[in-house]
Structure formats: structure tokens, C-alpha cells
Amino acid sequence: MKILVFGGSGGIGRAVAWHLAQDDEVKAIGIVGRRKEALDKAKEWIHSDKVIPQPLDILNREETKKLMGLYDVGVIALPDRRTSYSLVQSAVEAGLDIVDMLEEYHKRPDAYELEGLELPNGMSLNEYGDWLHDTAVKNDVTFVDGMGFAPGLSNVTVGEGIRKLDQVETAVARVGGIPSKEAAQNHPLRYMITWAFEHVLREYMVKLNVVKDGEVVEVDALIDREPFTFNRLGVDEELECAVTPGMPSFIFTRPELKEFAEKTVRWPGHFDGIQTLKECGLLDLDPVEFQGREIAPRELLLSLITPRLQPLEGETDVCVMWNTVTGTKDGQKVRVDYYMWDEADTELGMSGMARVTGFPCAITAKLVAAGKITQKGIVAPEDCIEGGVYDEFMAELEKRNVKILEESGEVAE
């Protein structure tokens, strides 16, 4: 099998390519980006002759489609909607199976902060989503949508928890990438960049849908803050989480849920800082006049704070997951929990975020290429990683020392 990785010179794209390079069934890995020097450095880091640098302007759809014709599956490891949607459209038109890790459900695109997403003339957002799905079906394309950490690994585990029940009632996913406890003390907001920070701030500001009392309702990001203790897998830490738009597919794929939300995990104090920035208008995008010039507050903030959030020498990150599903089984109230605490691989020089985002995406791409995921059109992770495929998926993660703890039991009335 031959697999193409868009964004292959970035940290998460490199993790995808590295994982694929360890597999004997993968014969060629194309890594795509604008800058040949960056791609060459990524190839050197991955240290495999299977890796083929492919310098390309991915917004040039005709050239992109030509390259796609040389591969079996494509992986999109890019953080913004403009490039992601352009690649998805190229793939479904070219007939290339695709796996994308963007925090978005492309069949029903989010209406807020489009990040440069370009719609075809005359199409609304939802019409575009339907068109992408229908075109993929027509061209026999499997498009696994939102496969990384969250969405992705979190969808897979919540989906499995739901399948274990006769009737599901609630699901909440608590997921996030945070600096190590030591590193958190060295940065504003107790945060360190492991993913595109401008996209993180977008998630803090947009409205999103959740399920409350069996109804889909639109809410502001960062509501329902929840402090909790993570005390599994040899860890005992106080954390907090708040609602964000990380797993939107469940609104559509699991309409039977009475309650559903995804929450982003952070160290205590982070959301207090973010709330202050919001109240001061520093996360707004509408320009304000300052000394005769117009400045977007969020752009100014990004320019000031981004250097202060970059990892310092020797600093590492952690990825945390605690997902809970409740319902009934054999007439009894049952709860299923999934826990993960994954740290950076300092020997390999790979962040925790790169591991738990890149590895699930790489595994899924191999499953698609091997014909083990066969649904056509836009497919959510919770709908295609099940049964024997789920077992294989989890076994592959275990081989890379990504450990998921599942616990289940009856709930007292």
C-alpha cells in the first residue's frame, strides 16, 4: 500500500509517516508540503527510504489530484479549514480514499469562523457538506472524517462504550493536550503549544451544539466547567474541563443520546485566564482602531503570546482522556469509562499530542487501504471502528504504548 500524508513536515504529520514507515505492508509514504527543505528534514527524522518528499501547493487542485492518483489513501494532517476542505474536495473528485483529523464534521460544517473555507458558487455550508458526501459515494471514496485524538480516538472509545449498552443515555468526552506539570509553571495560562494555537482560540470562542435533555441546543464554548481528579494509570492530578466543539459528529450519528458534550481538559487556572481575555475583548476578531490603524485584538494577542507558549528546551506534554458513557444493560444502569494518560516519547523526540493524534490516523489509513473499512462517503470514526476492526485498532495503539483503560460497572440507583 502507498499512503500520502499532507502536512507531512509538521509534528503530527511526521508522527503519521513514522508510524506508517514501521509497517512492512506500507511500501511508499509521500509527505506533502510547500517547502522541500522542511520535507527533506522530516524524511531524515523519520529515517526511512519509504518516505518520498512531495513539494506541492495543495491549493492547486489539478496538481494535487495528479499526485493523489499515485497513492492508495491520503491522510490530512492540517489544522485549518481552508486547506482541509480544499484537500477533501480534491480527494473525493479524484477518487482517493482519505482520512482527515480536523476537528470538524464535514457533512455538517460549523457555521462560525470559517478560517478561509471557500464554498463553491451558489452552495451553502450544509449543501457543500452534502455535495462532498454524495461525490465521495459516487466516486467510491471512503472519507473517514475527524480521526486523530479528539475527534478520533475519543470518538472510537465513546462509540465502543455505547455499543456495550442496550440503551444509551449520556456520553461526555473529557480530552486535552496539556504541558507536563513542571512545564505548566513556565508559561502563561499554564499552557504550551502542541497544536495550532489560533485554532485552539477559535474553539474557545465559537458557538457549538450539544445535547441537553434529548434536544440539540446551541451553546457558547467553555460552559459547564468541571473540576475533576484523574486518578488512574498511576496518576493522581487535579484538572478541569469545559465544553468545546471537538466531536460534532455524535450530534448526527447518535441521535438517541439524552445528553452529550465534548470537554477540553486543562490545568486549573487556564480557563480563568481565558475568560479574562474574553471579557477584555482580546479574543475578538473584529478590528478596533488604535493610533490610526485597525487591529484585530486576537491577532495582536497571538503575536504577543505565541512566543511565550512555545516549549522550552526539555519541556514535554501530556494527553489526557476520560470519557464516560451511561445507560442500561440487561435492565441495570451501567457506566463505562475510558482513561488515557499519554506522555511524550523523549527518546524519539515525539510529543504526546503527535503520538495520540498521528497514530490513530495512521492506523485508520492502513485499515482503509487494507479494505477493512469499506463504508463510502463521509464516515465518522464511531461508525467504522467497531468489532474486529476496533480490536485491531486498539492492539496497534498498544504496540506503540498508547494505553487505554476501560472500566465498566453497574450504577447504584
PAVO-829090 format. One record per residue (C-alpha): x, y, z; residue in one letter. Coordinates in steps of 0.2 Angstrom, whole numbers, padded with zeros to 4 digits, always signed. Layout:
N
XYZa ...
//
This chain:
413
+0000+0000+0000m +0005+0018-0004k -0001+0032+0008i +0000+0051+0005l +0002+0062+0021v -0002+0080+0018f +0006+0091+0031g +0020+0078+0032g +0033+0090+0038s +0023+0095+0054g +0025+0087+0071g +0009+0077+0069i +0011+0073+0050g +0028+0066+0054r +0021+0055+0068a +0009+0048+0055v +0023+0045+0042a +0034+0037+0056w +0021+0025+0061h +0017+0020+0043l +0036+0018+0040a +0037+0004+0053q +0024-0007+0044d +0030-0019+0031d +0014-0018+0021e +0017+0000+0018v +0028+0002+0003k +0028+0021+0000a +0024+0036+0010i +0023+0053+0001g +0024+0068+0013i +0017+0084+0006v +0021+0102+0010g +0026+0118+0002r +0044+0118+0007r +0056+0105+0001k +0069+0109+0014e +0056+0105+0028a +0051+0089+0019l +0069+0083+0017d +0072+0086+0036k +0056+0076+0040a +0062+0062+0029k +0079+0062+0038e +0070+0062+0055w +0058+0048+0050i +0074+0038+0044h +0065+0028+0031s +0068+0025+0012d +0050+0023+0010k +0047+0042+0013v +0045+0052-0003i +0045+0071-0001p +0032+0079-0012q +0033+0098-0013p +0017+0105-0018l +0005+0119-0017d -0010+0109-0011i -0022+0123-0015l -0018+0119-0034n -0031+0106-0035r -0026+0100-0053e -0008+0096-0047e -0015+0089-0031t -0026+0077-0040k -0012+0071-0051k -0002+0067-0036l -0017+0059-0027m -0018+0047-0042g -0001+0039-0037l -0007+0033-0020y -0020+0022-0012d -0025+0033+0003v -0022+0051+0009g -0020+0057+0026v -0024+0076+0030i -0014+0082+0045a -0018+0101+0043l -0026+0112+0056p -0036+0124+0047d -0052+0123+0037r -0046+0132+0021r -0033+0119+0017t -0043+0104+0024s -0058+0107+0014y -0048+0110-0002s -0039+0093+0000l -0055+0084+0004v -0063+0091-0012q -0048+0086-0022s -0049+0069-0015a -0067+0065-0017v -0066+0072-0035e -0050+0062-0039a -0057+0045-0031g -0044+0044-0017l -0049+0037+0000d -0045+0050+0013i -0043+0051+0032v -0044+0069+0040d -0040+0074+0058m -0048+0091+0058l -0060+0095+0072e -0075+0096+0061e -0089+0086+0054y -0088+0089+0036h -0105+0083+0032k -0112+0097+0043r -0098+0111+0043p -0098+0123+0058d -0105+0140+0053a -0093+0150+0064y -0076+0157+0060e -0073+0149+0043l -0054+0151+0043e -0054+0154+0024g -0065+0140+0019l -0070+0143+0001e -0088+0137-0004l -0092+0133-0022p -0103+0146-0030n -0121+0145-0025g -0118+0132-0011m -0122+0134+0007s -0112+0126+0020l -0124+0111+0023n -0126+0110+0004e -0107+0109+0002y -0106+0095+0015g -0120+0085+0007d -0111+0088-0010w -0094+0081-0003l -0103+0066+0004h -0113+0062-0012d -0097+0065-0023t -0087+0053-0012a -0101+0040-0013v -0102+0042-0032k -0083+0040-0034n -0082+0025-0022d -0072+0035-0009v -0071+0031+0009t -0068+0048+0019f -0065+0044+0037v -0069+0061+0045d -0061+0068+0061g -0048+0054+0065m -0035+0059+0077g -0036+0062+0096f -0052+0072+0098a -0060+0069+0087p -0054+0052+0083g -0048+0041+0097l -0061+0049+0109s -0075+0045+0096n -0069+0027+0094v -0069+0024+0113t -0086+0033+0116v -0093+0023+0101g -0087+0007+0109e -0095+0011+0126g -0112+0015+0118i -0111-0002+0108r -0109-0011+0125k -0126-0005+0131l -0143-0010+0127d -0149+0008+0128q -0138+0023+0130v -0142+0039+0140e -0127+0050+0141t -0110+0052+0135a -0096+0065+0139v -0079+0065+0132a -0065+0074+0143r -0050+0076+0132v -0035+0088+0130g -0016+0091+0127g -0008+0100+0142i +0010+0103+0146p +0019+0092+0159s +0015+0099+0177k +0033+0106+0178e +0032+0114+0161a +0015+0122+0165a +0023+0133+0178q +0034+0141+0165n +0020+0148+0153h +0006+0160+0153p -0011+0151+0155l -0002+0136+0161r -0002+0130+0143y +0010+0126+0130m +0008+0125+0111i +0007+0107+0104t -0006+0111+0091w -0011+0126+0080a -0015+0139+0094f -0025+0150+0083e -0037+0135+0080h -0037+0132+0099v -0043+0150+0102l -0056+0148+0089r -0063+0133+0099e -0064+0144+0114y -0074+0157+0105m -0087+0149+0093v -0104+0143+0097k -0107+0124+0096l -0121+0111+0098n -0123+0099+0112v -0137+0088+0118v -0147+0093+0133k -0162+0084+0139d -0163+0075+0122g -0163+0091+0112e -0149+0098+0102v -0145+0116+0108v -0133+0129+0103e -0122+0135+0117v -0106+0146+0120d -0089+0137+0121a -0082+0135+0138l -0098+0132+0148i -0101+0119+0161d -0084+0119+0168r -0080+0104+0178e -0065+0101+0190p -0061+0083+0192f -0047+0071+0199t -0038+0060+0187f -0033+0045+0197n -0030+0031+0186r -0015+0023+0177l -0003+0028+0191g -0008+0046+0190v -0016+0057+0203d -0019+0075+0197e -0032+0089+0199e -0038+0095+0182l -0053+0104+0175e -0063+0104+0158c -0076+0114+0149a -0087+0112+0134v -0078+0114+0116t -0083+0109+0099p -0072+0094+0097g -0083+0079+0092m -0098+0086+0082p -0102+0070+0073s -0111+0062+0088f -0125+0075+0086i -0129+0067+0070f -0123+0049+0072t -0130+0045+0089r -0147+0055+0090p -0153+0043+0104e -0142+0052+0116l -0151+0061+0130k -0135+0071+0135e -0119+0073+0125f -0104+0085+0126a -0086+0086+0122e -0075+0095+0135k -0057+0101+0133t -0045+0096+0148v -0033+0109+0155r -0024+0113+0171w -0033+0123+0184p -0032+0141+0181g -0031+0140+0162h -0050+0144+0159f -0050+0158+0172d -0036+0166+0161g -0045+0163+0145i -0061+0170+0152q -0052+0186+0157t -0045+0188+0140l -0063+0185+0133k -0070+0198+0144e -0057+0211+0139c -0061+0208+0121g -0043+0201+0117l -0050+0186+0108l -0062+0196+0097d -0059+0196+0078l -0067+0212+0074d -0054+0226+0071p -0053+0240+0083v -0044+0257+0079e -0028+0260+0088f -0017+0275+0084q -0025+0277+0067g -0023+0259+0062r -0036+0245+0063e -0030+0230+0073i -0039+0213+0076a -0037+0210+0095p -0035+0191+0093r -0021+0193+0080e -0012+0205+0092l -0014+0193+0106l -0007+0179+0096l +0008+0189+0091s +0012+0193+0109l +0008+0177+0117i +0013+0163+0105t +0032+0165+0108p +0028+0163+0127r +0019+0147+0124l +0032+0138+0114q +0040+0123+0123p +0057+0127+0131l +0071+0115+0130e +0067+0099+0138g +0049+0103+0141e +0036+0089+0137t +0017+0087+0135d +0004+0075+0141v -0013+0070+0133c -0027+0066+0144v -0043+0057+0141m -0058+0052+0152w -0074+0048+0143n -0090+0042+0152t -0105+0033+0144v -0120+0029+0154t -0136+0019+0150g -0144+0002+0154t -0138-0016+0151k -0149-0031+0155d -0161-0020+0164g -0147-0012+0175q -0140+0005+0175k -0122+0004+0169v -0107+0016+0167r -0092+0013+0155v -0077+0024+0157d -0061+0025+0146y -0045+0033+0153y -0028+0038+0145m -0013+0047+0151w +0000+0048+0137d +0016+0057+0139e +0029+0062+0126a +0042+0050+0119d +0058+0059+0123t +0069+0046+0116e +0061+0048+0099l +0058+0066+0101g +0039+0065+0098m +0026+0074+0108s +0011+0066+0117g +0000+0076+0105m +0009+0069+0090a +0008+0051+0096r -0011+0051+0101v -0016+0061+0086t -0005+0054+0072g -0005+0035+0077f -0024+0033+0076p -0024+0042+0060c -0010+0031+0053a -0019+0015+0059i -0035+0020+0051t -0027+0024+0034a -0019+0007+0034k -0036-0001+0039l -0044+0008+0024v -0030+0003+0012a -0032-0015+0018a -0051-0015+0014g -0056-0017+0032k -0065-0001+0032i -0077-0001+0017t -0091+0012+0020q -0092+0025+0007k -0094+0044+0008g -0091+0054+0024i -0089+0041+0038v -0087+0046+0057a -0074+0036+0067p -0088+0029+0079e -0096+0021+0064d -0081+0012+0056c -0070+0007+0070i -0080-0007+0078e -0080-0026+0080g -0064-0034+0074g -0058-0018+0067v -0059-0010+0084y -0049-0024+0092d -0036-0022+0078e -0036-0003+0080f -0033-0004+0099m -0020-0018+0098a -0010-0006+0086e -0011+0008+0099l -0005-0004+0112e +0010-0009+0102k +0015+0010+0102r +0012+0010+0121n -0003+0021+0120v -0013+0013+0134k -0032+0014+0136i -0040+0008+0152l -0058+0003+0150e -0069+0001+0166e -0087-0003+0167s -0100-0007+0181g -0117-0005+0187e -0123+0011+0194v -0132+0012+0211a -0150+0019+0209e 
//
